[in-house]
Amino acid sequence: MRAPRSAALLATTAALALLAAQPAAAADTIFYPSLVYRSGAYAPNGIPFANGVADYVAMINARDGGVGGVKIEFEECETGYATDRGVECYERLKTKGAGAVAFSPLSTGITFALTEKAPVDKIPLQTTGYGRSESADGRVFQWNFPLLGTYWSAADILIQHTAKISGGLKGKKITLVYHDSPYGKEPIPVLQDHAAKHGYTFEAIPVTHPGVEQKAAWLKIRQTRPDFVFLWGWGVMNSTAIKEAVAVGYPREKMYGVWWAAAEPDVRPAGDDAKGYNGLALHPAGADYPVHKDILKYVYDAGKGAGKREEVGEVLYNRGVIDAMLKLEAVRTAQKIYNKKVVTGSEVRDGFERLELTAERIKELGFEGLVTPLKVSCLDHEGARKARIHQWDGQKWVFVSDWIEADTNYLRPKMEAAAAAYAKEKGITPASCS
């Protein structure tokens, strides 16, 4: 028997009310996967970055209701910095929800492994300050975005700085102590090129995973006494290197870490002995920026912070916040391009490629003084290539240089040649960028 009209109406109303009370359907959210490593040898550095990402996304959801009126569905996946686990996380999360809008591998090894998968799955790879250096050439690497700086840019900046403070590098010795992985090997071609150009002697010393055994490397450094040591380490390897430098009497003032070897977890374990150690900085430390005030108000005051309140503003925490902001700005840009709220990974790729952060927009976002302007294009997926040198004074990081911009006249032809070789090997037809 058919129910009376009034009863049917009541049933329909109740069903609609129940539906309204349910969480938003996947099709009504933006899915944001976060590859992290909160365990293992690299956890001291992985945790603050992951916390920065999680807190920024939580703040945007709480303060703004998401991006463009669409809530962000957020999920972490533990990789342990292992390439195979990173690929597993990618495969598991790429189709979750409405589909992943982008991945930040947070590992050059994982980036290498996903570079051929991203074009097939049509999901961009955001590698802020890491990844394949030649992927700055967006004509070939159409799905990779090494925003803010590649390792080739980092190496060039370090050479510019050390040449300036030395009055030239002719006759000097530079030793690279590097993580024996794709990440650690990235700067070697640039440092070798510059050795021929500037007239310095270059040596590269690999350190095996996870980096706790470095005695042989530092005994060699004690013998050769290089003028500068560049450190391309990660996690426990960095603090171990500083301790070993102390043990062999190598001055920390002559040590320079890449921006992944120049954060609080790298120096604090060495105590006062770390004083004078230098590193590249893509941005400052500190929580005195408007974005931090909003994170504390909307996330920590609500008891939903991913980490400890007092760690908000540390170097790697801030990098995580910046990484998340760049991804969500690419989403916002895609929403404008396609005039739709829920965007796909393919559409967010276009958002990345047209991403522009002006000084005005940076101020609106609450990042004034925290990031520099950036403009991405089809030709240039890096967008910006500047860094400063900061030095550990025993308590905090202090800037000891102005902004230094990588030399594009030198780097661009090198990147294009490497990208062209990759395109030939893989049978890729470069984009015209017309």
C-alpha positions in Angstrom: 0.0 0.0 0.0 1.3 3.5 -0.9 1.9 5.7 2.2 -0.3 8.7 2.7 1.0 11.8 1.0 1.7 13.5 4.4 3.7 10.5 5.6 5.7 10.4 2.4 6.5 14.0 2.7 7.6 13.6 6.3 9.8 10.6 5.3 11.4 12.7 2.5 12.0 15.6 4.8 13.6 13.3 7.4 15.8 11.8 4.8 16.9 15.2 3.5 17.7 16.3 7.1 19.7 13.1 7.7 21.6 13.7 4.4 22.4 17.3 5.4 23.8 16.1 8.7 26.3 13.7 6.9 29.8 14.8 6.0 30.3 16.3 2.6 30.5 13.8 -0.2 33.9 13.2 -1.7 32.7 15.0 -4.9 32.2 18.1 -2.8 35.7 18.2 -1.3 39.2 18.8 -2.4 41.4 15.8 -1.6 44.8 16.8 -0.2 47.2 13.8 0.3 50.3 14.4 2.5 53.3 12.1 2.3 55.1 12.2 5.6 57.7 10.5 7.7 57.0 10.8 11.4 59.1 7.8 12.2 62.6 6.5 11.5 66.0 8.2 11.1 64.5 11.2 9.2 61.7 11.9 11.6 63.4 14.8 13.5 63.2 16.8 10.2 60.1 15.2 8.7 57.8 15.9 11.7 58.0 19.7 11.8 57.5 19.9 8.0 54.4 17.6 8.3 53.1 19.6 11.2 53.3 22.8 9.2 51.4 21.3 6.3 48.7 19.8 8.6 48.2 23.0 10.6 47.9 25.3 7.6 45.3 23.0 6.0 43.4 22.9 9.3 43.5 26.6 9.6 42.2 27.2 6.1 39.3 24.8 6.7 38.5 26.4 10.1 38.9 30.0 9.0 37.8 30.0 5.4 35.7 26.9 5.1 38.3 25.5 2.7 39.4 27.0 -0.7 36.8 28.8 -2.8 34.1 27.5 -0.5 35.2 23.9 -0.8 36.4 21.9 2.3 39.8 20.2 2.1 39.8 16.5 2.8 43.3 15.8 4.3 45.1 12.5 4.8 48.7 11.7 5.7 50.5 8.6 4.6 53.8 7.4 6.3 56.6 6.8 3.9 59.5 6.6 6.3 61.5 8.4 3.5 61.6 5.1 1.6 60.9 5.2 -2.1 58.9 2.0 -2.3 56.6 3.1 0.6 56.3 6.5 -1.1 55.1 4.9 -4.3 52.7 2.7 -2.3 51.2 5.8 -0.6 50.8 7.5 -4.0 49.0 4.5 -5.5 46.7 4.2 -2.6 45.8 7.8 -2.3 45.8 9.0 -5.9 42.1 8.1 -6.6 40.8 8.7 -3.1 37.9 11.1 -2.6 37.4 13.3 -5.7 41.0 12.4 -6.7 44.3 13.8 -5.4 44.9 17.4 -6.6 48.7 17.1 -6.2 51.4 15.3 -4.4 54.4 16.6 -2.5 56.7 13.6 -2.3 59.1 15.2 0.2 61.9 13.0 -1.2 63.9 13.3 -4.3 64.0 9.5 -4.6 60.2 9.3 -4.5 60.1 12.2 -6.9 62.2 10.3 -9.4 60.0 7.2 -9.0 56.8 9.2 -9.6 57.9 11.5 -12.4 56.8 8.9 -15.0 53.6 8.1 -13.2 52.3 11.7 -12.8 51.7 12.4 -16.6 49.8 9.1 -16.9 47.6 9.8 -13.8 47.4 13.5 -14.6 48.4 14.6 -11.0 51.1 17.3 -10.5 54.2 16.8 -8.3 55.0 19.8 -6.2 58.6 19.6 -5.1 59.3 22.8 -3.2 63.0 23.2 -2.9 63.9 19.7 -4.0 63.4 17.1 -6.7 64.9 16.8 -10.2 66.8 20.0 -11.0 66.1 19.8 -14.8 62.4 19.6 -14.1 62.5 23.4 -13.9 62.1 23.1 -17.7 58.3 22.8 -17.9 58.3 22.0 -21.6 59.6 18.5 -20.8 58.6 18.0 -17.2 55.0 19.3 -17.6 53.8 17.7 -14.3 56.8 18.6 -12.0 57.0 21.9 -10.1 60.3 22.4 -8.2 59.0 25.7 -6.7 61.3 28.2 -5.0 64.6 26.6 -5.9 66.3 23.5 -7.3 69.5 21.9 -6.0 71.4 23.2 -9.0 70.2 26.7 -7.9 71.3 25.9 -4.3 74.8 24.8 -5.4 75.2 27.9 -7.6 74.1 30.2 -4.7 76.6 28.6 -2.3 79.5 29.1 -4.8 78.5 32.7 -5.3 78.5 33.3 -1.6 81.8 31.5 -0.8 83.5 33.2 -3.8 82.4 36.6 -2.5 83.5 36.2 1.1 86.8 34.6 -0.1 87.7 37.2 -2.8 87.5 34.3 -5.3 87.9 30.6 -5.1 91.0 30.0 -7.2 93.3 27.6 -5.5 90.7 26.8 -2.8 89.3 23.4 -1.8 85.6 22.5 -1.5 84.4 19.2 -0.2 80.8 18.0 -0.5 79.6 15.6 2.1 76.4 14.2 0.7 73.6 11.7 1.4 74.3 8.8 -1.0 70.9 9.0 -2.8 69.4 11.0 -5.8 69.0 13.9 -3.4 72.6 14.1 -2.3 74.0 13.6 -5.9 71.9 16.4 -7.4 74.4 19.3 -6.8 77.5 17.4 -8.0 77.3 18.4 -11.7 77.1 22.1 -10.9 79.9 22.0 -8.3 82.1 20.2 -10.8 81.4 22.7 -13.5 82.1 25.6 -11.2 85.4 24.0 -10.1 86.7 24.3 -13.7 85.3 27.8 -13.9 86.6 29.2 -10.6 89.7 27.1 -10.3 89.0 25.3 -7.0 89.6 21.6 -6.2 86.4 19.7 -5.6 85.9 16.4 -3.8 82.6 14.6 -3.1 82.3 12.2 -0.2 79.2 10.0 0.0 77.5 9.0 3.3 75.3 5.9 3.3 71.8 5.8 4.8 70.9 6.9 7.4 74.1 8.9 7.9 75.2 8.0 11.4 78.5 6.6 10.4 80.7 9.4 9.1 84.0 9.0 10.9 85.9 8.0 7.7 84.6 11.0 5.9 85.6 13.4 8.5 89.1 11.9 9.1 89.6 12.5 5.4 88.5 16.1 5.8 90.9 16.5 8.7 93.7 15.4 6.4 92.8 17.5 3.4 91.6 20.6 5.3 89.2 22.0 2.7 88.4 25.7 2.8 84.7 24.9 2.8 82.5 21.9 3.4 79.1 21.8 1.8 76.6 19.5 3.6 73.8 17.8 1.6 72.3 15.7 4.4 69.0 15.0 5.9 67.7 13.9 9.3 70.2 12.5 11.7 73.0 12.8 9.1 73.1 16.5 9.6 73.6 16.6 13.4 76.0 13.7 13.1 78.1 15.7 10.6 78.3 18.7 12.9 79.4 16.4 15.8 82.1 14.8 13.6 83.3 18.2 12.5 83.8 19.1 16.2 85.6 15.8 16.8 88.2 16.5 14.0 88.5 20.2 14.8 86.9 21.4 11.5 85.5 25.0 12.0 81.7 25.1 11.8 82.0 28.6 10.3 83.4 27.0 7.2 80.5 24.5 6.9 77.4 25.3 4.7 74.3 23.2 4.6 71.8 23.1 1.8 68.3 24.4 3.0 67.4 20.8 4.1 70.5 20.8 6.4 69.9 24.1 8.1 67.1 23.8 10.6 66.8 23.5 14.3 67.0 19.6 14.5 70.3 19.8 12.6 72.1 22.0 15.2 70.5 21.5 18.6 71.8 17.9 19.1 75.3 19.3 18.9 74.7 21.9 21.6 77.0 24.9 21.8 79.4 23.2 19.4 77.1 24.0 16.5 77.6 27.7 16.9 78.8 29.3 13.7 77.4 26.7 11.4 75.9 28.1 8.2 73.1 27.1 5.9 70.9 28.2 3.0 67.6 29.6 3.9 64.6 29.9 1.5 62.7 31.8 4.2 63.1 33.0 7.8 62.3 31.2 11.0 59.9 32.7 13.5 56.2 32.9 14.3 55.7 36.6 14.1 53.8 36.6 10.9 50.0 37.0 10.4 49.7 33.5 9.1 51.0 32.2 12.4 48.6 34.2 14.4 45.7 32.7 12.5 47.2 29.2 12.9 47.4 29.7 16.7 43.9 31.2 16.8 42.0 28.7 14.7 44.0 25.5 15.3 46.0 25.6 18.5 43.5 27.6 20.6 41.0 25.0 19.5 43.2 22.2 20.7 43.8 20.8 17.2 47.4 21.5 16.6 49.5 18.8 14.9 52.5 19.5 17.1 53.7 21.5 20.1 52.6 25.2 20.2 56.2 26.3 21.0 57.5 24.7 17.8 55.3 26.8 15.5 57.6 29.0 13.5 60.7 26.7 13.4 62.5 26.5 10.0 61.0 23.3 8.7 57.6 24.0 10.2 57.5 27.2 8.2 58.5 25.4 5.1 55.6 23.0 5.5 53.3 25.9 5.9 54.7 27.5 2.7 54.4 24.2 0.8 50.8 23.9 1.8 50.0 27.5 0.9 51.6 27.1 -2.6 49.5 24.0 -3.3 46.3 25.6 -2.2 47.1 28.7 -4.2 47.5 26.5 -7.2 44.1 25.0 -6.4 42.6 28.5 -6.1 44.2 29.5 -9.4 42.7 26.4 -11.1 39.3 27.3 -9.7 39.5 30.7 -11.4 40.8 29.3 -14.7 38.0 26.7 -15.0 35.3 28.6 -13.1 34.5 25.6 -10.9 34.9 24.8 -7.3 36.0 21.1 -7.3 39.0 20.8 -9.5 41.0 17.8 -10.8 44.7 17.1 -10.7 45.0 18.0 -14.3 43.3 21.4 -13.7 45.5 22.0 -10.7 48.5 21.4 -12.9 47.4 24.4 -15.0 46.9 26.3 -11.7 50.6 25.6 -10.8 51.7 26.7 -14.3 49.9 30.0 -13.9 50.7 30.5 -10.3 51.8 34.0 -9.5 52.5 35.4 -6.0 52.8 39.1 -6.1 53.9 41.2 -3.1 50.2 42.2 -2.7 49.0 38.6 -2.7 51.7 37.5 -0.3 50.5 40.2 2.1 46.8 39.2 1.7 47.8 35.6 2.6 49.6 36.7 5.8 53.1 35.7 4.5 54.7 39.1 4.1 58.4 38.8 4.9 58.1 35.0 4.9 58.2 34.3 1.2 59.4 36.2 -1.9 57.3 36.8 -5.0 57.1 33.9 -7.4 55.9 33.5 -11.0 55.6 30.1 -12.7 55.3 29.7 -16.4 55.3 26.9 -19.0 59.0 27.5 -19.5 59.9 28.0 -15.9 58.4 25.6 -13.3 60.8 26.8 -10.6 59.2 30.3 -10.3 61.9 31.8 -8.0 65.5 30.9 -7.2 66.7 33.0 -4.3 68.1 32.2 -0.9 70.0 33.8 2.0 72.7 32.4 4.3 71.7 32.1 7.9 74.1 31.2 10.8 73.3 29.4 14.1 74.4 31.7 17.0 73.8 29.0 19.6 70.2 29.9 20.2 68.7 31.0 16.9 69.3 31.5 13.2 70.6 34.9 12.1 70.9 36.1 8.5 74.5 36.8 7.5 73.8 37.6 3.8 71.3 39.4 1.6 69.2 37.5 -1.0 71.4 35.7 -3.5 69.8 34.8 -6.9 71.0 31.7 -8.8 72.6 32.5 -12.2 70.1 31.6 -14.8 72.4 32.5 -17.6 74.5 29.5 -16.5 71.8 27.2 -15.2 69.1 27.5 -17.8 71.2 26.0 -20.7 72.3 23.2 -18.4 68.7 22.5 -17.4 67.5 22.6 -21.0 70.2 20.2 -22.1 69.5 17.7 -19.3 65.7 18.0 -20.0 66.2 17.5 -23.7 68.3 14.3 -23.0 65.5 13.0 -20.8 62.9 13.8 -23.4 64.8 11.9 -26.0 65.3 8.9 -23.7 61.6 8.8 -22.8 60.2 9.7 -26.2 58.6 12.9 -24.9 57.5 15.7 -27.2 58.2 18.9 -25.4 55.4 21.4 -25.1 55.6 24.4 -27.4 54.8 27.0 -24.6 53.1 29.1 -27.3 
